[in-house]
Amino acid sequence: MNPNIRMLAIDMDGTLLHDDTTISPYTHDILTQALAAGVRVVVATGRMFCSARQLATELGLGDVPLVTYSGGLIAKCISGEILYHAPIPLATAREIVATARELDAFVHAYVHDELWVRFRDRRVDDYEKRCRIEAKVIGAEMDALAAAPTKLLINEPDPQKIARIAKVLREKFAGRVHFVQSSPMFFEMVAPHVSKGVAVEQLGLRYGIGMKQTMGFGNAQNDFDLLRAVGWPVAVANAVPELKAVAGYIAPSNNEDGVAKTVAKYVLEANDGR
């Protein structure tokens, strides 16, 4: 057992989960061993809480903290206890929605752990299937959001179009929201200073665990702040190049149980991990 690693912060999609959103019995066994040894296990994802909760419950990890919405909401898996919530200020969110409409951008608004959309199309259908949630169609009410969203997301499969939209939003709302991109077709906005790294640090303070004692795992751009913040940054082999550049270790891919193999080697089997 490595006494220098007391907490694991693990991204879900493309990192912990196989491409079919499952984990192997081996991964389940390793994470169960880590929990039994007193290591804190934290799921850190861009997913909604309700979506992440379904998966984490199926994984059988117990009442672990779930960092969701790329750091915008932290709540416990089973009890649902909210530990931290930082929504986007309502006035800013409404302005972003208006700008997005001018740009012909399709917006997801995440309010009260619900997905709100202006209308339904194939993008919504695909997203619902992927995340196992049901969107709420609110029509023109999107123009005057009734409550502050935890996250806003642009859903656009055309890479050139989403790049143009992202450029405008970054320039117009710089400093007013934090921008992350969890996949090529999802451009996301959360409250200023919100990130997976900040959220995991908040949990560390709660549990008396420093970031130097934390191992973080990721694969996408929205994991960048997490890996920069932890003392043990790990990118899986299928990670984007930018993330591999800040990782201290490259693990096998998500489909090869990279998280579990790394935890077994550097946390459970090692004396000091070095």
Secondary structure, DSSP 8 states (H G I E B T S, - for coil): --TT--EEEE-IIIIIS-TTS---HHHHHHHHHHHHTT-EEEEE-SS-HHHHHHHHHHHT--S-EEEEGGGTEEEETTT--EEEE----HHHHHHHHHHHHHTT--EEEEETTEEEESS--HHHHHHHHHHT---EE-GGGGGG-SS--SEEEEE---HHHHHHHHHHHHHHSBTTBEEEEEETTEEEEE-TT--HHHHHHHHHHHHT--GGGEEEEE-SGGGHHHHHHSSEEEEETTS-HHHHHH-SEEE--GGGTHHHHHHIIIIIS-SS--
